[in-house]
């Protein structure tokens, strides 16, 4: 095996590991989709049940581009990621080397294995990018802080989706719910225990297309952007307080109200509407589309005793798979 060579020509054996690994998980937006791009707050939830792992190693095949990176995508997400992921990941690798002053060295092969279905508003591309950053850092034996990791993930996200708020890049590495606004995030206080059911409609959405559709509507109607952002901000703030105060019924109502906002903007679909209606009919405290829209997933807030029936009716309405994410009361130490 050939050791990586620095710009000064010194063999840097402390970089060398046979394989570097990185991991990230999915996310779901509680409230704040699209409005967060315009500076409004968003509430986001990590979904650790759905994970991505990246493994990076020195290529043994030749000839290969020195200093380059190749990606192999496996797992259930591979087909869609192969269509739109690598451009952002190649830019990420370039920025990674530049940020850490790494030049030269052999070609790197990265294998990405993930269970996050792409195009569903679950942060699949951001999770892949974060896993790759951490795998490259591990391979080179470098420490990469959260700020640099975020910036590198955003590099890939902006290539993949266009303008990206950063909420995905933050939440795919978070350990608990976050309040995100204007590029910053802080932990959310949770005052109750309940369950969130995420239901996949089976329809691939597009954050970029949805964002373009929303902007086109703003341009056609004077004041539409300001009204959308104001209403979204109001709902998100009330939901944040309800979450902190342990009022799940209030939180659920605001989820449903936010769905109405997104539906009015043309970002829902017939199947999403059927799934939201089914969740509410089954006793969910609130339900909404989660993510960019035009497909993707529905998020339903429910008490544990109603979870089985809510899940059953979501599947009857068209959900192809579901995941249950516990929402747990915060433990505070004084």
C-alpha positions as CSV (number, residue, x, y, z in Angstrom):
1,X,0.0,0.0,0.0
2,X,1.3,3.4,-0.9
3,X,1.2,6.0,1.9
4,X,-0.4,9.4,1.2
5,X,2.1,12.1,0.4
6,X,1.7,15.7,1.7
7,X,2.5,18.7,-0.4
8,X,5.9,18.8,1.2
9,X,6.6,15.3,0.1
10,X,6.6,13.8,3.6
11,X,5.0,10.4,4.1
12,X,2.3,11.1,6.7
13,X,1.9,7.7,8.3
14,X,-0.2,9.2,11.1
15,X,-3.0,9.7,8.5
16,X,-3.1,6.1,7.6
17,X,-5.9,3.7,8.6
18,X,-7.0,0.9,6.5
19,X,-10.6,2.1,6.7
20,X,-12.3,5.3,8.0
21,X,-15.9,5.1,9.0
22,X,-18.7,7.7,9.6
23,X,-22.3,7.5,10.5
24,X,-25.3,9.8,10.4
25,X,-29.1,9.5,10.7
26,X,-32.3,10.7,9.2
27,X,-34.3,13.8,10.4
28,X,-37.9,15.0,10.2
29,X,-39.2,18.5,10.3
30,X,-42.0,19.1,12.9
31,X,-42.8,22.6,11.7
32,X,-41.0,25.3,9.6
33,X,-40.5,23.7,6.2
34,X,-39.7,26.2,3.5
35,X,-40.2,29.2,5.8
36,X,-36.9,28.4,7.4
37,X,-35.2,29.3,4.2
38,X,-36.6,32.9,4.6
39,X,-35.3,33.2,8.2
40,X,-38.3,31.8,10.1
41,X,-37.7,29.2,12.9
42,X,-38.0,25.5,12.3
43,X,-38.4,22.6,14.8
44,X,-36.6,19.4,13.7
45,X,-36.3,15.9,15.1
46,X,-33.5,13.4,14.6
47,X,-34.6,9.9,13.5
48,X,-31.9,7.5,14.7
49,X,-33.8,4.5,13.5
50,X,-32.8,5.3,9.9
51,X,-29.0,5.5,9.5
52,X,-26.3,5.9,6.9
53,X,-22.8,4.5,7.2
54,X,-19.8,5.5,5.0
55,X,-16.6,3.5,4.8
56,X,-13.5,5.2,3.2
57,X,-10.3,3.4,2.2
58,X,-7.3,3.7,0.0
59,X,-7.9,2.4,-3.5
60,X,-5.9,-0.7,-4.5
61,X,-6.9,-0.4,-8.2
62,X,-4.8,1.4,-10.7
63,X,-4.6,3.6,-12.6
64,X,-6.8,5.8,-10.6
65,X,-6.9,9.6,-10.3
66,X,-4.4,10.6,-7.6
67,X,-6.1,12.5,-4.8
68,X,-9.6,11.6,-6.2
69,X,-12.6,9.9,-4.6
70,X,-15.0,7.3,-6.0
71,X,-18.3,6.5,-4.5
72,X,-20.1,3.2,-4.4
73,X,-23.7,3.3,-3.2
74,X,-25.4,0.3,-1.7
75,X,-28.5,-0.4,0.4
76,X,-32.1,0.6,-0.3
77,X,-31.3,4.2,-1.1
78,X,-28.7,3.5,-3.7
79,X,-30.6,4.0,-6.9
80,X,-31.9,7.4,-6.3
81,X,-28.7,8.7,-4.7
82,X,-26.8,7.5,-7.7
83,X,-28.8,9.8,-9.8
84,X,-28.3,13.0,-7.9
85,X,-25.8,12.5,-5.0
86,X,-22.2,12.2,-6.4
87,X,-21.9,15.8,-7.7
88,X,-22.3,17.2,-4.3
89,X,-20.1,14.5,-2.7
90,X,-17.3,15.2,-5.1
91,X,-17.5,18.9,-4.3
92,X,-17.5,18.0,-0.6
93,X,-14.3,15.9,-1.0
94,X,-12.6,18.8,-2.7
95,X,-13.6,21.2,0.0
96,X,-12.6,18.7,2.7
97,X,-9.0,18.5,1.3
98,X,-8.8,22.3,1.0
99,X,-10.1,22.9,4.5
100,X,-7.5,20.5,6.0
101,X,-4.6,21.3,3.7
102,X,-4.4,17.8,2.3
103,X,-2.8,17.4,-1.1
104,X,-1.8,14.3,-3.1
105,X,-2.2,10.8,-1.9
106,X,-3.7,7.8,-3.5
107,X,-7.3,7.5,-4.8
108,X,-10.0,6.9,-2.2
109,X,-12.9,4.5,-2.5
110,X,-16.0,5.3,-0.4
111,X,-18.8,2.8,0.2
112,X,-22.1,4.3,1.4
113,X,-24.7,2.0,2.8
114,X,-28.0,3.6,3.9
115,X,-31.5,2.8,4.8
116,X,-33.0,6.3,4.5
117,X,-35.3,6.5,1.5
118,X,-34.3,9.5,-0.7
119,X,-36.8,12.2,-1.8
120,X,-39.0,11.7,1.3
121,X,-38.0,14.8,3.4
122,X,-35.9,12.6,5.7
123,X,-32.6,14.3,5.1
124,X,-31.0,11.4,3.1
125,X,-28.6,13.5,1.2
126,X,-27.4,15.5,4.2
127,X,-27.0,12.2,6.2
128,X,-24.9,10.7,3.4
129,X,-22.8,13.9,3.2
130,X,-22.2,13.9,7.0
131,X,-21.3,10.2,7.0
132,X,-18.8,10.8,4.2
133,X,-17.2,13.8,6.0
134,X,-16.7,11.7,9.2
135,X,-15.4,8.7,7.2
136,X,-12.8,10.9,5.4
137,X,-11.8,12.5,8.7
138,X,-11.4,9.1,10.3
139,X,-9.4,7.8,7.4
140,X,-6.9,10.7,7.6
141,X,-6.9,10.7,11.4
142,X,-8.0,14.3,11.5
143,X,-10.3,16.0,14.0
144,X,-13.2,17.8,12.3
145,X,-15.4,20.0,14.5
146,X,-19.1,20.4,14.2
147,X,-18.8,23.8,12.5
148,X,-16.5,22.4,9.8
149,X,-18.7,19.3,9.4
150,X,-21.8,21.5,9.0
151,X,-20.1,23.7,6.4
152,X,-18.9,20.7,4.4
153,X,-22.3,19.0,4.4
154,X,-23.8,22.3,3.3
155,X,-21.4,22.4,0.4
156,X,-22.9,19.1,-0.8
157,X,-26.5,20.1,0.0
158,X,-26.3,23.3,-2.0
159,X,-25.1,21.4,-5.0
160,X,-27.9,18.8,-4.6
161,X,-30.8,21.0,-3.7
162,X,-29.9,24.5,-4.6
163,X,-30.4,27.0,-1.7
164,X,-30.3,25.0,1.5
165,X,-31.4,26.3,4.9
166,X,-29.0,24.1,6.9
167,X,-31.6,22.5,9.1
168,X,-30.9,19.1,7.5
169,X,-27.2,19.4,7.9
170,X,-27.6,20.2,11.6
171,X,-30.3,17.6,12.5
172,X,-28.7,14.5,10.9
173,X,-26.0,14.8,13.6
174,X,-28.2,15.9,16.5
175,X,-29.0,13.8,19.6
176,X,-32.3,15.5,20.3
177,X,-35.0,17.8,18.9
178,X,-33.7,21.2,17.7
179,X,-34.9,24.7,17.2
180,X,-33.2,26.0,14.1
181,X,-33.2,29.6,12.9
182,X,-30.9,31.8,10.8
183,X,-28.1,29.2,10.6
184,X,-28.0,28.4,14.3
185,X,-29.6,25.7,16.4
186,X,-30.3,24.9,20.0
187,X,-31.8,22.0,21.9
188,X,-35.6,22.0,22.3
189,X,-37.2,21.5,25.7
190,X,-39.7,18.7,25.7
191,X,-42.3,18.6,28.4
192,X,-44.2,15.4,27.5
193,X,-43.9,11.8,26.3
194,X,-45.6,10.9,23.1
195,X,-45.0,9.2,19.8
196,X,-44.4,10.5,16.3
197,X,-45.3,8.2,13.5
198,X,-43.5,8.9,10.2
199,X,-45.3,7.3,7.2
200,X,-43.7,7.1,3.7
201,X,-46.2,7.8,0.9
202,X,-43.9,5.9,-1.5
203,X,-43.8,9.0,-3.8
204,X,-40.5,10.8,-4.3
205,X,-40.7,14.5,-3.7
206,X,-38.3,17.2,-4.6
207,X,-37.3,20.0,-2.2
208,X,-35.9,22.0,-5.1
209,X,-39.1,21.7,-7.2
210,X,-41.2,22.5,-4.2
211,X,-39.1,25.6,-3.3
212,X,-39.3,26.8,-6.9
213,X,-43.1,26.3,-6.9
214,X,-43.4,28.3,-3.7
215,X,-41.2,31.1,-5.0
216,X,-43.2,31.3,-8.2
217,X,-46.4,31.7,-6.1
218,X,-44.8,34.5,-4.1
219,X,-43.8,36.3,-7.2
220,X,-47.4,36.2,-8.6
221,X,-49.1,37.5,-5.5
222,X,-47.9,40.7,-3.7
223,X,-47.2,40.1,0.0
224,X,-47.6,36.3,-0.3
225,X,-44.1,35.6,0.9
226,X,-44.5,37.8,4.0
227,X,-47.8,36.3,4.9
228,X,-46.5,32.8,4.5
229,X,-43.4,33.4,6.6
230,X,-45.4,35.3,9.3
231,X,-48.0,32.5,9.6
232,X,-45.3,29.8,9.6
233,X,-43.4,31.6,12.3
234,X,-46.5,32.0,14.5
235,X,-47.4,28.3,14.3
236,X,-43.8,27.2,14.9
237,X,-43.5,29.4,18.0
238,X,-46.8,28.3,19.5
239,X,-45.8,24.7,18.8
240,X,-42.4,25.2,20.5
241,X,-44.1,26.5,23.6
242,X,-46.6,23.6,23.6
243,X,-43.8,21.1,23.3
244,X,-41.9,22.7,26.2
245,X,-45.0,23.0,28.4
246,X,-46.1,19.4,27.8
247,X,-49.3,20.2,25.8
248,X,-49.4,17.5,23.1
249,X,-52.9,18.4,22.0
250,X,-51.9,22.0,21.3
251,X,-48.7,20.7,19.5
252,X,-50.8,18.4,17.4
253,X,-53.2,21.1,16.4
254,X,-50.4,23.3,15.2
255,X,-48.9,20.4,13.2
256,X,-52.3,20.1,11.4
257,X,-52.5,23.9,10.9
258,X,-49.0,23.9,9.4
259,X,-50.1,21.2,7.0
260,X,-52.9,23.4,5.9
261,X,-50.4,26.2,5.2
262,X,-48.3,23.9,3.0
263,X,-51.4,22.5,1.3
264,X,-52.6,26.0,0.4
265,X,-49.2,26.6,-1.2
266,X,-49.8,23.7,-3.5
267,X,-47.1,21.4,-1.9
268,X,-49.4,18.5,-1.0
269,X,-50.6,15.5,-3.1
270,X,-53.8,13.4,-3.1
271,X,-52.0,10.5,-1.4
272,X,-50.6,12.8,1.3
273,X,-54.1,14.3,1.9
274,X,-55.5,10.8,2.3
275,X,-52.8,9.8,4.7
276,X,-53.2,13.0,6.8
277,X,-57.0,12.5,6.9
278,X,-56.5,8.8,7.9
279,X,-54.2,9.7,10.8
280,X,-56.6,12.3,12.2
281,X,-59.6,9.9,11.8
282,X,-57.6,7.3,13.8
283,X,-57.1,9.6,16.7
284,X,-53.8,11.2,15.9
285,X,-53.4,14.5,17.8
286,X,-52.2,16.2,14.6
287,X,-50.7,15.3,11.2
288,X,-48.9,17.0,8.4
289,X,-46.6,16.5,5.5
290,X,-43.0,16.7,6.6
291,X,-40.2,17.9,4.3
292,X,-40.2,19.7,1.0
293,X,-43.5,18.4,-0.3
294,X,-44.9,17.1,-3.6
295,X,-44.6,13.6,-2.1
296,X,-42.5,12.3,0.7
297,X,-43.8,11.5,4.2
298,X,-46.5,12.3,6.7
299,X,-45.8,13.0,10.3
300,X,-48.5,12.1,12.9
301,X,-48.3,12.9,16.6
302,X,-50.1,10.3,18.7
303,X,-50.4,8.9,22.2
304,X,-49.1,5.4,22.7
305,X,-52.5,3.8,23.0
306,X,-53.6,5.1,19.6
307,X,-50.3,4.3,17.8
308,X,-51.4,0.9,16.5
309,X,-54.6,2.2,15.0
310,X,-53.0,5.3,13.5
311,X,-50.3,3.1,11.9
312,X,-52.9,0.7,10.5
313,X,-55.0,3.4,8.9
314,X,-52.0,5.2,7.5
315,X,-51.1,2.0,5.7
316,X,-54.6,1.6,4.4
317,X,-54.5,5.1,3.1
318,X,-51.4,4.3,1.0
319,X,-48.3,4.4,3.3
320,X,-45.7,1.9,2.1
321,X,-43.7,1.9,5.4
322,X,-43.8,3.6,8.8
323,X,-41.5,4.3,11.6
324,X,-42.3,5.2,15.2
325,X,-40.1,7.9,16.9
326,X,-40.5,8.4,20.6
327,X,-40.7,12.0,21.8
328,X,-39.4,11.9,25.3
329,X,-39.6,14.4,28.1
330,X,-36.3,16.4,28.7
331,X,-34.3,15.6,31.7
332,X,-33.0,18.8,33.3
333,X,-30.3,18.9,36.0
334,X,-30.4,22.0,38.2
